[in-house]
C-alpha cells in the first residue's frame, strides 16, 4: 500500500517537531525561548501543509504555487503569523528562512529514511510539499517585511519627533546618524556631523566620551554618564547621556546609540539644595555639617601624610551689644563683614565656617607649631579691629580664639572641635583679643 506524504506528516509530526526544536536552539534569538516558543506555529503549519497536499489542485494552481503565488486567503496563514512573531522576537530574515529550511529538511529526512525509493503519487506529494514550503516562506517573509517596514517608519518618526538628541556612531566612533534635536543642539548641519568623530567636532569632553564609547563597544553593555559642556547652540550646559550597543546577528557591536538629555535646570536645583543644606544662609560660609565633613577629610589626610592640622574656635566679643543697640539687621551686616574678613586671613586650602550665632571656626592645614597659628590669630585680631560701618556710628568688636591640634590634642573631628571650644572659653576669661591653646588651657584647669 502506498503511503501518501500527508498521512506520513500527520503520523510522524512529533519526531519532525523534535528536529525543528533542536535546530531552533542553534539560532541566537531562539536560545532563550521555551519549548512552546520554539515550536509555536510549526505543528499547525505542518497540518496545514498536509491538508494542502490532500486538496485537489489544477495545473494552473500548481504552477502558481511553484512560483510562491498561492491563493489569496481572507485570514492570516500560520506562516504569516510565524513571520510576524519572529520579527517581534528579533529574528533576522535569514534566521526566519532557515527555520523553514530546517522544517523542510526534517520532513524529507524522515520520509526518505522510511521510503528510500519514491515514485508515483509519493513523488508528486514530495513535489507539492516543496511547493507548499516555498509558499509558506513567501507568506512569512511578506508578513515579516511588512512588519519590519512599519517598525522602520515608526522608529524614524520617533527619532524625528524626539525632543532629546539621539545619534548613532559606528564601531570606529564616527557619526552615522543624527536626529533633528541633535543638529539643533550642535548647531550644525547633518552633512557636517555625519562621518565625523567627537574629536573632529572639537568637543571638550571628546577624550572621556571616546573611552566610554570603546568600553561599550568591547563590553557590549550600556553606560550612563554626565558631562558639562556648552554647545554652539547655547542650549544647556549639564547633560546626561546613555550609550547603548547595537549588536549584529553574531553578537558583535556594530554601532552605538547615544541619547542626550539636558539636565541643566535639575542639576542647578540639586546643587542649590545641597549648597543651602551645607552652608550658612546669612554669610555663605560652610555650616557645622559641612565643617565637620571637611574636618573629617582633613583628619584622614593628616593621618595618611603625617602632617598636623589646627582647629580654631572663635567667639566675637561684644556682639550682643551690637544687636541690642543697633538691631538684628545691623548685627547681620556685621556677621557678613566678619565672614569676609576671616576668609581673607587664611589660604584657599583652609576652611572658614560659621557654626551659628557669633561663633566661627577654622581649619588650618599643615600648621606645625603654635607660632604658625599665632601668626594667623594676629591677622584675625587686626582684621576685626577695623571699625564696621553699619549705621550712623562705627562698630568695634573683638574676638576670643581657642586652638586645638591634631593629633596632639585629639584625633577625631568632634573631639578636636570640643577641645578648641574649651580653649576658647579659657581665652574669653582672659579678656578680649586673646588666643588660648588647648594644652595650655588643660594645664590651667589642672
C-alpha positions as CSV (number, residue, x, y, z in Angstrom):
1,X,0.0,0.0,0.0
2,X,1.4,3.4,-1.0
3,X,1.5,5.8,1.9
4,X,0.8,9.4,1.0
5,X,3.1,12.2,2.3
6,X,0.2,14.0,4.0
7,X,-0.6,10.9,6.1
8,X,3.1,10.4,6.9
9,X,3.5,14.0,8.2
10,X,0.4,13.6,10.5
11,X,1.7,10.2,11.8
12,X,5.3,11.4,12.3
13,X,4.7,15.0,13.4
14,X,6.3,14.6,16.9
15,X,9.8,13.5,15.7
16,X,9.6,16.1,13.0
17,X,8.9,18.8,15.6
18,X,11.7,17.5,17.8
19,X,14.2,18.0,14.9
20,X,12.7,21.5,14.4
21,X,13.1,22.3,18.1
22,X,16.8,21.1,18.1
23,X,17.6,23.3,15.2
24,X,15.8,26.3,16.6
25,X,18.0,26.2,19.6
26,X,21.1,27.0,17.4
27,X,19.6,30.4,16.5
28,X,20.8,33.3,18.6
29,X,17.4,34.8,19.2
30,X,15.7,31.5,20.0
31,X,18.1,30.3,22.7
32,X,16.0,31.9,25.5
33,X,12.7,30.6,24.2
34,X,10.9,27.7,26.0
35,X,9.7,24.6,24.2
36,X,6.3,26.2,23.4
37,X,8.0,29.3,21.9
38,X,10.4,27.2,19.8
39,X,7.6,25.1,18.3
40,X,5.0,27.8,18.3
41,X,3.2,27.5,14.9
42,X,5.2,24.6,13.5
43,X,2.6,22.0,14.3
44,X,-0.2,24.0,12.8
45,X,1.9,24.8,9.7
46,X,2.7,21.1,9.1
47,X,-1.0,20.2,9.5
48,X,-1.9,23.0,7.1
49,X,0.7,21.7,4.6
50,X,-0.7,18.2,5.0
51,X,-4.3,19.5,4.3
52,X,-2.9,21.3,1.2
53,X,-1.3,18.0,0.0
54,X,-4.7,16.3,0.3
55,X,-6.5,19.0,-1.6
56,X,-7.1,18.9,-5.4
57,X,-5.0,21.4,-7.4
58,X,-5.3,22.3,-11.1
59,X,-2.3,22.5,-13.2
60,X,-2.7,26.3,-13.2
61,X,-2.8,26.4,-9.3
62,X,0.2,24.1,-9.1
63,X,2.2,26.4,-11.5
64,X,1.3,29.4,-9.5
65,X,2.3,27.8,-6.1
66,X,5.6,26.7,-7.6
67,X,6.3,30.4,-8.0
68,X,5.2,31.3,-4.4
69,X,1.9,32.6,-5.6
70,X,-0.7,30.7,-3.7
71,X,-4.4,31.5,-3.5
72,X,-5.3,34.7,-1.6
73,X,-6.9,33.9,1.8
74,X,-9.1,36.1,3.9
75,X,-7.4,35.3,7.2
76,X,-3.7,35.2,8.1
77,X,-2.0,31.9,7.4
78,X,0.1,30.2,10.1
79,X,3.2,31.1,8.0
80,X,2.3,34.8,8.1
81,X,1.7,34.7,11.8
82,X,5.0,32.9,12.3
83,X,6.8,35.6,10.3
84,X,5.2,38.4,12.3
85,X,6.1,36.8,15.6
86,X,9.7,36.1,14.6
87,X,10.1,39.7,13.6
88,X,8.8,40.7,17.1
89,X,11.2,38.3,18.7
90,X,14.2,39.9,16.9
91,X,14.9,37.2,14.4
92,X,16.7,38.3,11.2
93,X,15.3,37.4,7.8
94,X,17.9,34.7,7.3
95,X,17.1,33.2,10.7
96,X,13.4,33.1,9.8
97,X,14.0,31.5,6.4
98,X,16.4,29.0,8.0
99,X,13.6,27.6,10.2
100,X,11.6,26.8,7.1
101,X,14.6,25.1,5.5
102,X,15.0,23.1,8.7
103,X,11.4,22.1,8.6
104,X,11.7,21.0,5.0
105,X,14.9,19.0,5.7
106,X,13.3,17.3,8.7
107,X,10.3,16.1,6.8
108,X,12.3,15.0,3.8
109,X,14.9,13.1,6.0
110,X,12.2,11.2,7.9
111,X,10.3,10.4,4.6
112,X,13.4,9.2,2.7
113,X,14.5,7.0,5.6
114,X,11.1,5.4,5.6
115,X,10.8,5.2,1.8
116,X,14.2,5.3,0.1
117,X,12.5,4.8,-3.3
118,X,9.9,7.4,-4.1
119,X,7.6,7.0,-7.1
120,X,4.1,7.7,-8.4
121,X,1.9,9.7,-6.0
122,X,4.7,9.8,-3.4
123,X,6.9,11.7,-5.9
124,X,4.0,14.1,-6.7
125,X,3.4,14.6,-3.0
126,X,7.0,15.4,-2.4
127,X,7.0,18.0,-5.2
128,X,3.8,19.6,-3.8
129,X,5.3,19.6,-0.3
130,X,8.3,21.6,-1.6
131,X,5.9,24.0,-3.3
132,X,3.9,24.4,-0.1
133,X,7.0,25.1,1.9
134,X,8.1,27.7,-0.7
135,X,4.7,29.3,-0.4
136,X,4.9,29.4,3.4
137,X,8.4,31.0,3.1
138,X,6.9,33.7,0.8
139,X,4.0,34.4,3.1
140,X,6.2,34.5,6.1
141,X,8.7,36.9,4.6
142,X,6.0,39.1,3.2
143,X,4.5,39.5,6.6
144,X,7.9,39.9,8.2
145,X,8.9,42.6,5.6
146,X,5.6,44.4,6.2
147,X,6.2,44.5,9.9
148,X,9.8,45.5,9.5
149,X,8.9,48.4,7.2
150,X,6.3,49.6,9.6
151,X,8.7,49.3,12.5
152,X,11.3,51.3,10.5
153,X,8.7,54.0,9.7
154,X,7.6,54.2,13.4
155,X,11.2,54.3,14.6
156,X,12.0,57.0,12.2
157,X,9.0,59.1,13.3
158,X,10.0,58.6,16.9
159,X,13.6,59.7,16.2
160,X,12.5,62.8,14.3
161,X,9.8,63.8,16.9
162,X,12.0,63.1,19.9
163,X,12.9,66.3,21.8
164,X,16.1,64.6,23.1
165,X,19.2,64.5,20.9
166,X,19.7,60.9,19.6
167,X,22.6,59.9,17.4
168,X,24.3,56.7,16.2
169,X,28.1,56.1,16.0
170,X,29.7,53.3,14.1
171,X,32.3,50.9,15.6
172,X,35.1,53.4,14.7
173,X,33.3,56.2,16.7
174,X,32.1,58.3,13.8
175,X,28.6,59.6,13.5
176,X,26.3,57.8,11.0
177,X,23.0,59.3,12.1
178,X,21.8,62.4,14.0
179,X,18.2,63.4,14.6
180,X,16.9,66.9,14.3
181,X,17.3,67.5,18.0
182,X,21.0,66.6,17.7
183,X,21.6,69.0,14.8
184,X,19.8,71.8,16.7
185,X,21.9,71.2,19.9
186,X,25.2,71.1,18.0
187,X,24.1,74.0,15.7
188,X,25.5,72.0,12.8
189,X,24.1,70.7,9.5
190,X,23.7,66.9,9.2
191,X,26.3,66.8,6.5
192,X,28.8,68.4,8.9
193,X,28.2,65.8,11.6
194,X,27.9,62.6,9.6
195,X,31.3,60.9,9.1
196,X,33.0,62.9,11.9
197,X,34.0,61.9,15.4
198,X,33.7,63.8,18.7
199,X,37.4,64.7,18.3
200,X,36.7,66.1,14.8
201,X,34.0,68.3,16.1
202,X,36.3,69.7,18.8
203,X,34.2,68.8,21.9
204,X,35.9,69.4,25.2
205,X,34.6,66.1,26.5
206,X,35.9,64.1,23.5
207,X,38.6,62.1,25.2
208,X,36.4,60.9,28.1
209,X,33.5,60.2,25.8
210,X,35.6,58.1,23.4
211,X,36.9,56.0,26.3
212,X,33.3,55.3,27.4
213,X,32.3,54.5,23.8
214,X,35.2,52.0,23.4
215,X,34.1,50.4,26.7
216,X,30.5,50.0,25.5
217,X,31.7,48.6,22.2
218,X,34.0,46.0,23.7
219,X,31.8,45.2,26.7
220,X,28.5,45.1,24.8
221,X,26.8,46.8,27.7
222,X,25.1,50.2,28.2
223,X,26.7,53.1,30.0
224,X,25.1,56.2,31.7
225,X,27.3,59.3,32.2
226,X,27.2,63.0,32.7
227,X,29.1,65.8,31.1
228,X,29.4,69.6,31.3
229,X,29.7,71.4,28.0
230,X,28.2,74.4,26.3
231,X,27.5,73.6,22.7
232,X,27.4,76.2,19.8
233,X,23.6,76.5,20.1
234,X,24.0,77.7,23.7
235,X,21.5,75.1,24.8
236,X,22.1,73.9,28.4
237,X,25.4,73.1,30.0
238,X,24.8,69.9,32.0
239,X,23.9,66.8,30.2
240,X,23.1,63.2,31.0
241,X,23.8,60.6,28.2
242,X,23.2,57.0,27.6
243,X,25.4,54.8,25.3
244,X,23.8,51.5,24.2
245,X,25.4,48.9,21.9
246,X,23.7,47.7,18.7
247,X,24.6,44.0,18.2
248,X,24.7,42.2,14.9
249,X,23.5,38.6,14.3
250,X,26.8,37.3,15.6
251,X,26.6,39.3,18.9
252,X,29.3,41.8,17.9
253,X,28.8,45.5,18.4
254,X,28.3,47.1,15.0
255,X,27.2,50.6,16.3
256,X,26.3,52.5,19.4
257,X,23.2,54.6,20.0
258,X,23.8,57.8,22.1
259,X,20.9,59.7,23.7
260,X,21.5,63.1,25.4
261,X,19.2,64.8,27.9
262,X,19.6,68.3,29.1
263,X,19.6,68.3,32.9
264,X,20.9,71.8,33.5
265,X,17.9,73.0,35.5
266,X,17.7,69.8,37.5
267,X,21.4,69.9,38.3
268,X,21.4,73.6,39.3
269,X,18.4,73.0,41.5
270,X,20.1,70.0,43.2
271,X,23.3,72.0,43.7
272,X,21.3,74.8,45.2
273,X,19.6,72.4,47.6
274,X,22.9,70.9,48.5
275,X,24.5,74.3,49.0
276,X,21.7,75.5,51.2
277,X,21.9,72.3,53.3
278,X,25.7,72.7,53.8
279,X,26.2,76.5,54.0
280,X,25.1,79.3,56.4
281,X,22.3,81.2,54.6
282,X,23.4,84.6,56.1
283,X,27.2,84.6,55.4
284,X,27.5,81.9,52.7
285,X,30.2,80.1,54.8
286,X,30.2,76.4,55.4
287,X,27.9,75.5,58.3
288,X,28.5,73.0,61.1
289,X,27.6,69.9,58.9
290,X,30.0,70.8,56.1
291,X,32.7,72.0,58.5
292,X,32.7,68.6,60.3
293,X,32.7,66.8,57.0
294,X,35.7,68.8,55.8
295,X,37.4,68.3,59.1
296,X,36.9,64.5,58.8
297,X,38.5,64.6,55.4
298,X,41.4,66.7,56.6
299,X,42.0,64.4,59.6
300,X,42.1,61.4,57.2
301,X,44.6,63.2,55.0
302,X,46.7,64.3,58.0
303,X,46.8,60.7,59.2
304,X,48.0,59.5,55.8
305,X,50.5,62.2,55.3
306,X,51.7,62.6,58.8
307,X,51.1,66.4,58.7
308,X,49.4,68.1,61.6
309,X,46.5,70.5,61.4
310,X,44.9,73.1,63.7
311,X,41.3,73.9,64.6
312,X,40.4,77.4,65.7
313,X,37.2,78.1,67.5
314,X,36.3,81.9,67.6
315,X,33.6,83.8,69.5
316,X,33.0,87.5,68.9
317,X,33.3,89.8,72.0
318,X,30.7,92.5,72.4
319,X,28.5,91.3,69.6
320,X,25.4,91.1,71.8
321,X,25.7,94.8,72.4
322,X,25.5,95.4,68.6
323,X,22.3,93.5,68.3
324,X,20.8,95.2,71.4
325,X,21.7,98.7,70.5
326,X,21.5,98.7,66.7
327,X,19.2,95.8,65.9
328,X,19.5,92.4,64.3
329,X,19.7,93.8,60.8
330,X,22.9,95.7,61.7
331,X,24.1,92.6,63.6
332,X,23.6,90.5,60.4
333,X,25.7,93.0,58.4
334,X,28.5,92.8,60.9
335,X,28.4,89.0,60.7
336,X,28.7,89.1,57.0
337,X,31.6,91.5,57.2
338,X,33.3,89.3,59.8
339,X,32.9,86.3,57.5
340,X,34.6,88.2,54.6
341,X,37.5,89.4,56.8
342,X,38.1,86.0,58.3
343,X,38.3,84.4,54.9
344,X,40.9,87.0,53.9
345,X,43.1,85.9,56.7
346,X,43.7,82.3,55.5
347,X,44.8,80.4,52.4
348,X,42.3,79.0,49.9
349,X,43.0,75.4,51.1
350,X,41.9,76.4,54.7
351,X,38.3,76.4,55.8
352,X,36.3,79.1,57.5
353,X,32.9,78.2,58.8
354,X,30.1,79.7,60.9
355,X,28.6,77.4,63.4
356,X,25.8,79.7,64.4
357,X,25.2,83.0,66.3
358,X,28.6,84.7,66.6
359,X,30.7,81.5,66.6
360,X,33.1,80.9,63.8
361,X,35.6,78.1,63.2
362,X,38.7,77.5,61.0
363,X,40.7,74.5,59.8
364,X,44.4,75.4,59.2
365,X,46.1,72.5,57.3
366,X,49.8,71.9,57.8
367,X,50.1,74.1,61.0
368,X,53.1,72.5,62.7
369,X,53.7,75.0,65.5
370,X,51.9,77.3,67.8
371,X,53.7,80.2,66.2
372,X,52.1,79.4,62.9
373,X,48.6,79.7,64.5
374,X,49.6,82.7,66.5
375,X,50.5,84.5,63.2
376,X,47.1,83.8,61.8
377,X,45.5,84.9,65.1
378,X,47.2,88.3,64.9
379,X,45.9,88.7,61.3
380,X,42.4,88.0,62.6
381,X,42.8,90.5,65.5
382,X,44.0,93.2,63.1
383,X,41.3,92.5,60.6
384,X,38.4,92.6,63.1
385,X,39.9,95.6,64.9
386,X,39.0,97.8,61.9
387,X,35.6,99.5,62.5
388,X,32.4,98.1,61.0
389,X,30.3,100.7,59.1
390,X,26.7,99.5,59.7
391,X,24.9,102.7,60.7
392,X,25.4,106.3,61.9
393,X,28.3,105.3,64.0
394,X,31.1,102.7,63.5
395,X,31.0,99.4,65.5
396,X,34.0,97.9,67.2
397,X,34.3,94.3,68.2
398,X,37.0,91.9,69.3
399,X,37.3,88.1,69.3
400,X,38.4,85.2,71.5
401,X,40.2,82.3,69.9
402,X,40.7,78.7,71.1
403,X,43.0,76.3,69.3
404,X,43.4,72.5,69.2
405,X,45.9,70.4,67.3
406,X,45.7,67.1,65.5
407,X,46.9,64.6,66.7
408,X,48.4,66.0,69.9
409,X,45.1,67.3,71.4
410,X,42.5,65.0,69.8
411,X,42.3,62.6,66.9
412,X,38.6,62.8,65.8
413,X,36.7,65.8,64.3
414,X,34.2,66.2,67.2
415,X,36.9,65.9,69.8
416,X,39.1,68.5,68.0
417,X,36.2,70.9,67.9
418,X,35.3,70.3,71.6
419,X,38.9,70.9,72.6
420,X,39.1,74.1,70.6
421,X,35.8,75.2,72.2
422,X,37.2,74.6,75.7
423,X,40.3,76.6,74.9
424,X,38.2,79.5,73.5
425,X,36.3,79.8,76.8
426,X,39.6,79.9,78.6
427,X,40.7,82.7,76.3
428,X,37.5,84.6,76.8
429,X,38.1,84.6,80.6
430,X,41.5,86.4,79.9
431,X,39.9,89.4,78.2
432,X,39.3,90.5,74.5
433,X,41.5,89.5,71.6
434,X,43.1,86.6,73.4
435,X,44.3,83.2,72.0
436,X,44.5,80.1,74.1
437,X,45.8,76.7,73.1
438,X,44.0,73.6,74.4
439,X,47.1,72.1,76.1
440,X,47.7,75.4,77.9
441,X,44.0,75.5,78.9
442,X,44.1,71.9,80.1
443,X,47.2,72.7,82.3
444,X,45.5,75.8,83.7
445,X,42.4,73.7,84.7
446,X,44.6,71.1,86.4
